[in-house]
Amino acid sequence: MFTGIIEAVGRVISARSGGGGMALSIDLKGLSGPIRLGESIAVNGVCLTVSQLDGSAADFDVSGETINRSTLSRLRSGTRVNLERAMASDGRFGGHIVQGHIDGIGTIAAIRKKGSFAEFSFSAPADLLEAMVEKGSVALDGISLTVTRMDPGGFTVALIPTTLAATTWSQAKSGDEVNIETDILIKVVKKQLDRILPSKGNLTAEKLRELGF
């Protein structure tokens, strides 16, 4: 599990596709402490497992499912990526619960600079927007952010100078694609409501009594 607080920005050494998956090598020298084989690292918000180590260079195997759900297939040698190690059991919970399981891809629709601050607006698929609420949490390229506004077909977040400086988003531009992981708490509640509430017809008093209201 992660918290969405980016620890370092790394660089892709190589990205090779084949066999229905992808082999990714990344320089992790910005991360503190020793990295171990089998450790989980969030790369642009995607939970990946270290399969091989050579100094600060770590190799990761990326499955076809992850390729289809995320932007990792767009990575090239030299690309900067956001990095976060899995949360330690005695660590501080600075962001929100981030699993590293990407739900889909969004696109930066607009960037509005306000001094050293910035407001980013995104377009996103309808099923992802249904799992977001204003003032709720969302992880974008692994960054824990607060949804400041929901719009038809999209949403907006605000970034403080510290977040811009500590992540890849200092170089972001309109049209860039980002990995989106919606809040697991909202997803669980939505799934339960979809299961118990009628999908068609009126919600009657009798139905409400059956549901315990």
C-alpha positions as CSV (number, residue, x, y, z in Angstrom):
1,M,0.0,0.0,0.0
2,F,1.1,3.6,-0.7
3,T,0.0,7.0,0.4
4,G,0.5,9.1,-2.7
5,I,3.4,11.2,-1.3
6,I,6.1,11.1,-4.0
7,E,9.6,10.4,-2.6
8,A,11.7,10.9,-5.6
9,V,11.7,11.4,-9.4
10,G,13.6,8.7,-11.3
11,R,14.5,8.1,-14.9
12,V,13.7,5.2,-17.2
13,I,16.9,3.4,-18.3
14,S,15.1,1.1,-20.8
15,A,11.6,0.0,-21.7
16,R,11.2,-3.2,-23.8
17,S,7.9,-4.8,-24.9
18,G,7.6,-8.5,-25.7
19,G,5.9,-11.7,-24.7
20,G,2.6,-10.0,-23.9
21,G,4.3,-7.8,-21.3
22,M,7.0,-5.3,-20.8
23,A,10.4,-5.2,-19.1
24,L,11.2,-1.9,-17.4
25,S,14.5,-0.7,-16.0
26,I,14.5,2.5,-13.8
27,D,17.2,4.3,-11.9
28,L,16.0,4.6,-8.3
29,K,19.0,6.5,-6.8
30,G,16.7,9.2,-5.5
31,L,15.0,6.8,-3.1
32,S,16.4,6.6,0.4
33,G,17.5,3.4,2.1
34,P,18.4,0.1,0.5
35,I,16.1,-1.4,-2.1
36,R,15.5,-5.1,-1.9
37,L,14.4,-7.8,-4.4
38,G,10.7,-8.3,-4.3
39,E,10.0,-4.9,-2.9
40,S,7.0,-2.9,-4.2
41,I,7.7,0.5,-5.8
42,A,5.0,2.8,-7.2
43,V,6.1,4.0,-10.6
44,N,3.8,6.9,-11.8
45,G,1.3,5.4,-9.5
46,V,1.6,1.8,-10.7
47,C,2.6,-0.8,-8.1
48,L,5.5,-2.8,-9.5
49,T,7.8,-5.5,-8.0
50,V,11.6,-5.2,-8.1
51,S,12.7,-8.3,-10.1
52,Q,16.4,-7.5,-10.4
53,L,18.9,-5.0,-9.0
54,D,22.2,-3.6,-10.2
55,G,23.3,-0.8,-8.0
56,S,20.6,1.9,-8.2
57,A,19.1,0.3,-11.4
58,A,16.0,-1.8,-10.8
59,D,14.2,-4.1,-13.2
60,F,10.4,-4.6,-13.2
61,D,8.2,-7.0,-15.1
62,V,4.9,-5.3,-16.3
63,S,1.9,-7.5,-17.1
64,G,-0.4,-7.0,-20.1
65,E,-3.2,-5.9,-17.8
66,T,-1.1,-3.2,-16.4
67,I,0.0,-2.1,-19.9
68,N,-3.7,-1.9,-21.0
69,R,-4.8,0.1,-17.9
70,S,-1.9,2.6,-17.6
71,T,0.5,4.8,-19.4
72,L,3.6,2.7,-18.8
73,S,3.7,1.5,-22.5
74,R,4.5,5.2,-23.4
75,L,7.7,5.3,-21.3
76,R,11.0,5.6,-23.1
77,S,14.6,5.8,-22.1
78,G,15.2,9.1,-20.2
79,T,11.5,9.6,-19.2
80,R,11.1,11.0,-15.7
81,V,8.8,9.1,-13.4
82,N,7.3,9.6,-9.9
83,L,8.5,7.1,-7.3
84,E,7.2,6.0,-4.0
85,R,8.2,3.0,-1.8
86,A,5.5,1.0,-0.1
87,M,4.4,2.5,3.2
88,A,6.1,1.2,6.3
89,S,3.8,-0.1,9.1
90,D,5.2,2.6,11.4
91,G,5.2,5.4,8.8
92,R,3.1,8.5,8.7
93,F,-0.1,8.5,6.6
94,G,0.5,11.7,4.7
95,G,-1.8,11.2,1.7
96,H,-4.6,8.7,1.3
97,I,-4.9,4.9,0.7
98,V,-3.3,4.3,-2.6
99,Q,-3.1,0.7,-3.8
100,G,-1.1,1.2,-7.0
101,H,-3.9,-0.4,-9.0
102,I,-4.6,2.0,-11.9
103,D,-8.3,2.3,-12.9
104,G,-7.7,4.1,-16.2
105,I,-6.1,7.0,-18.1
106,G,-7.0,10.6,-18.1
107,T,-5.7,13.6,-20.2
108,I,-4.6,17.0,-19.0
109,A,-7.1,19.4,-20.6
110,A,-5.8,22.7,-19.2
111,I,-3.1,24.0,-16.9
112,R,-3.7,27.4,-15.2
113,K,-0.7,28.9,-13.4
114,K,-1.4,31.1,-10.4
115,G,2.0,32.4,-9.3
116,S,3.9,29.4,-8.0
117,F,0.7,27.4,-7.7
118,A,-1.1,25.6,-10.5
119,E,-4.6,24.3,-11.3
120,F,-4.9,21.2,-13.5
121,S,-8.1,20.2,-15.3
122,F,-8.5,16.7,-16.8
123,S,-10.8,14.8,-19.1
124,A,-11.5,11.2,-18.0
125,P,-13.8,8.3,-18.8
126,A,-17.3,8.4,-17.3
127,D,-16.8,5.3,-15.2
128,L,-13.8,6.9,-13.4
129,L,-15.7,10.2,-12.9
130,E,-18.5,8.3,-11.2
131,A,-16.0,7.2,-8.5
132,M,-14.9,10.8,-7.7
133,V,-16.5,13.5,-5.6
134,E,-15.6,17.1,-4.9
135,K,-13.1,17.3,-2.0
136,G,-12.5,13.6,-2.3
137,S,-9.1,12.0,-3.0
138,V,-7.6,10.8,-6.2
139,A,-4.2,9.5,-7.2
140,L,-2.8,11.0,-10.4
141,D,0.5,9.5,-11.6
142,G,0.9,8.3,-8.0
143,I,0.3,11.8,-6.5
144,S,-2.3,12.1,-3.8
145,L,-4.5,15.0,-4.7
146,T,-7.9,16.5,-3.8
147,V,-10.6,17.0,-6.3
148,T,-11.5,20.7,-6.2
149,R,-14.2,20.6,-8.9
150,M,-16.2,18.1,-10.9
151,D,-17.2,19.1,-14.4
152,P,-19.1,17.3,-17.2
153,G,-16.5,15.0,-18.6
154,G,-13.7,15.9,-16.3
155,F,-12.4,17.2,-13.0
156,T,-9.9,19.7,-11.5
157,V,-7.2,19.6,-8.9
158,A,-4.9,22.2,-7.4
159,L,-1.1,21.7,-6.9
160,I,1.0,23.6,-4.4
161,P,4.6,24.6,-5.3
162,T,6.1,21.8,-3.2
163,T,4.2,19.1,-5.2
164,L,5.1,20.7,-8.5
165,A,8.8,20.8,-7.5
166,A,8.9,17.3,-6.1
167,T,7.2,15.5,-9.0
168,T,7.3,15.2,-12.8
169,W,4.4,17.6,-13.1
170,S,6.7,20.6,-13.1
171,Q,7.2,19.8,-16.8
172,A,3.6,18.7,-17.6
173,K,1.7,20.1,-20.5
174,S,-1.8,20.0,-21.9
175,G,-2.5,16.7,-23.8
176,D,-0.3,14.6,-21.5
177,E,-1.9,11.4,-20.3
178,V,-1.9,10.4,-16.6
179,N,-2.6,7.3,-14.6
180,I,-5.8,7.6,-12.5
181,E,-6.6,5.6,-9.4
182,T,-9.8,6.6,-7.7
183,D,-10.3,6.4,-4.0
184,I,-10.8,2.8,-2.8
185,L,-13.3,3.9,-0.2
186,I,-15.6,5.5,-2.8
187,K,-15.3,2.4,-5.0
188,V,-16.4,0.1,-2.2
189,V,-19.3,2.3,-1.2
190,K,-20.4,2.7,-4.8
191,K,-20.2,-1.0,-5.5
192,Q,-22.4,-1.8,-2.5
193,L,-25.0,0.8,-3.4
194,D,-25.1,-0.5,-7.0
195,R,-25.7,-3.9,-5.6
196,I,-28.5,-3.1,-3.2
197,L,-30.3,-0.2,-5.0
198,P,-32.6,-0.8,-7.9
199,S,-31.1,0.0,-11.3
200,K,-34.5,0.8,-12.8
201,G,-37.9,2.0,-11.5
202,N,-38.7,4.2,-8.5
203,L,-37.3,3.6,-5.1
204,T,-40.3,2.8,-3.0
205,A,-40.9,3.0,0.8
206,E,-41.2,-0.8,0.8
207,K,-37.8,-1.2,-0.8
208,L,-36.3,1.2,1.7
209,R,-37.7,-0.8,4.6
210,E,-36.2,-4.0,3.1
211,L,-32.8,-2.2,3.0
212,G,-33.1,-1.3,6.7
213,F,-34.0,2.4,6.4
